[in-house]
Amino acid sequence: MATIGEALSISHCHVAPTASLRSSRRLASPPSATSVSVVALLKRNPKRLKYAAERLFKKREEGMMYVKMDQSGEDMLKLEPVIQLIKEGAVGVIPTDTVYSIVCDMKNNDSIDRLRRIKGIGPTKPLSILCHAMRDIDKYTMGFPRGNSQGRMDIFRLVKHCLPGPYTFILTPSKELPRQCIRRGPKGVATRHVKRREVGVRIPDDTVCQHILDGLDSPLTCTSVKYPAEDEWILDPVVIADIYKEEGIDFIVDDGIRVAEPSTVVDMTGDNPTIIRLGKGPKLHWMVMEEEDSQATSQA
């Protein structure tokens, strides 16, 4: 296994574009008035100029690794040092198809503890996982309800049509999921003593995020990036760097400013797929809103 120093040195090499890299969402298009104005705004931002040139740092001793992605989609090899750092236990920030997320190796307990400390969240708050494909969801959760001869709705088939996509599905975890990803009781009470065990799962429709997941053996534990003292997402990776570098983040992958739209959260642990937060993913016909589900339960 390469050391951290070796991983960092890889990122300094010039890499020629290759047609095998996936870049479906990064096809070149004529610049619009909107894109030109955004570029002009970023050039005037003194904080962004701080990271305008790509600078990679060794974690801990020399600071934070900062990887600036090119919108052409031809620079995916820049992500190889990031993948290596995650395997070695790093905690960092990557883009998704909604907002930026703080992530780490799902199977590294020390990394998950660091992620919680960096975000400032305790053991009672459940964490989500970023999955590469449906097989990961089937392995680490009890899965989606299948249809049957009694007329039960085939949720599994319906979900396949909206993933990858901007949805977080709350499911019951399987024994394969590490306990650190599951909601726990006060002061670390064992999960078997907590009435509800749940985990949020995502398959983001984002090229950069998917490329990172491609290089890993298991999903990523994740939580969205917010201002430490406010319940508000941070959408600019440069601002994230300014704030979270001091909190001990090991790396940041800058893939541009995001739009303030979190994922739609759907609870799959009850009788009906219930939306508990409506975000970027639209309400589909087989989903109910939390208020509608509550009314149906009270009338039963």
C-alpha angles and dihedrals in degrees: 000000000000118000122240090256092052091048091053093050091058091064092061092063120100110243123200116226116262129203093221093071115099112242105150094140093045102063111147115259134176112274114259129210088254095054092047092053091049092052090050091050092051092050090056093050108099092198091057091050087061088070099026092115115056109255122177121199134194110246121256100352098052101019134247131350111233117194118188112201122213116234091227089076092227097113104070092129087073086074095063094086089049091053090049092050091051090053089052093053105269123155116214150144126267135171125254131184088272120027133339119282136206106229144180141166108298092217097050108092094189091053092051090051089051091049090054092049093047093049092040096235127138132225093268092069114085119227128220128230129222109221131198097213145349091273089068091054090049091050101046100034138037087256134227122312114268125214122257141191091267091069099263111162115255098232092170092063092046094049092053088066094059099041131121086043148104097295133113112202119201108218140167109264124236125224089265093069114093113247092236089070093054128083110263134192127257116305092007099304109182115269093242089067094054115090096218126045115185144150133194116231129197138182102193120210093224126120097214094046092047092049090055091048089049090062096051133081096221140019124282124250107230147179128181120260114250138163106276095237100031137061092234131111121243107226102178114076091208091059088046089054093050092051105034100039087076090050092060104262110166100205145001127203108208111206097159136277116317130217117249096255118120122196122279108254117218121187109217097175096087135061094280133033097257126195109223094172125023110211137141095329111080123236108264125210094256094053126085128204118248092248092052092050091049091051092049090051093050091050094049 
